[in-house]
Amino acid sequence: MGPFRCFNRWKHRRAKAEGSPVVERESERALIERAKKDPAAFGILYERYVDKIYNYVYYRTGSRHDAEDLTARTFYQALANIGRYEQRGMPFSTWLYRIAHNLVANWHRDRSRRKLIPLDELAMATQDEDSPEPLAEAEEERRALLDAIRRLPPERQQLLILKFVEGMPNAEIGRVMGRSEGAIKSLYYRTLIALREDLEERGFPCQAKEKENEGY
């Protein structure tokens, strides 16, 4: 079936592992309200999201030192501005990602360089440990996918990170990247087409059809 299918495998495996967040969202609302007055309550929010924010920043910067620094700045800004936070359709996690996104964008502007994203973890995350494929063939396909991802523009790399590493839906990705849900769907579709063409040019045919990715 080729290297392209691993995105579908990752999505379905992740969806199976995740339960309904309704109860957690309800408790989070109360926690956020407490955090506006009680720093200890904010500490609970910090523990809940710090690893995800750090991973996102690290994927975007490729530097553990800078990831630690920008993660700390993200939560400092969140604490300083939590009094003005209101959900209104934007989950707290999305608000945090948006702060991190802006800080990382400034980080790259200050350095005026192409975004270097360590995407080996993304390719590893899409692997299926239960796949019956010979290991050598699976590794060759994984490396081909990784190389194709590295050749994408930084914005498209970011989209794949948010979707397949962070597991965000299109609407939430749009809030983080400052785009509409429709624009994200269009960008995602174009990204898949670009990946497919790149892989096929290098002798890795992809049998997945565009319709299989509808609703992503």
URPE-V79292 format. One record per residue. N is the residue number from 1. PHI is phi in whole degrees, 0 to 359 (NA if undefined). Layout:
n={N;N}
phi={PHI;PHI}
This chain:
n={1;2;3;4;5;6;7;8;9;10;11;12;13;14;15;16;17;18;19;20;21;22;23;24;25;26;27;28;29;30;31;32;33;34;35;36;37;38;39;40;41;42;43;44;45;46;47;48;49;50;51;52;53;54;55;56;57;58;59;60;61;62;63;64;65;66;67;68;69;70;71;72;73;74;75;76;77;78;79;80;81;82;83;84;85;86;87;88;89;90;91;92;93;94;95;96;97;98;99;100;101;102;103;104;105;106;107;108;109;110;111;112;113;114;115;116;117;118;119;120;121;122;123;124;125;126;127;128;129;130;131;132;133;134;135;136;137;138;139;140;141;142;143;144;145;146;147;148;149;150;151;152;153;154;155;156;157;158;159;160;161;162;163;164;165;166;167;168;169;170;171;172;173;174;175;176;177;178;179;180;181;182;183;184;185;186;187;188;189;190;191;192;193;194;195;196;197;198;199;200;201;202;203;204;205;206;207;208;209;210;211;212;213;214;215;216}
phi={NA;91;292;293;292;297;297;296;301;295;298;292;293;291;299;292;279;261;262;287;269;300;297;296;298;298;292;292;302;295;295;296;298;294;295;292;239;235;301;297;293;296;300;293;297;301;298;290;242;298;294;295;294;300;300;299;295;296;301;279;254;75;231;294;298;292;296;296;296;289;295;299;295;301;285;296;296;297;296;293;245;295;297;262;284;226;298;42;88;249;300;302;298;295;300;297;299;294;299;298;302;294;294;294;300;296;301;290;297;298;266;47;220;294;292;256;248;285;266;302;295;295;294;294;295;273;287;252;293;264;295;277;299;303;300;297;294;297;293;297;293;298;294;296;295;301;298;295;296;298;278;286;299;307;299;286;298;299;302;294;297;296;281;259;268;273;69;279;285;301;298;289;301;300;295;294;269;72;229;285;299;297;294;294;300;294;296;297;300;296;295;297;297;297;297;299;297;298;295;293;297;258;86;241;295;246;269;295;264;304;295;292;256;296;89;291}
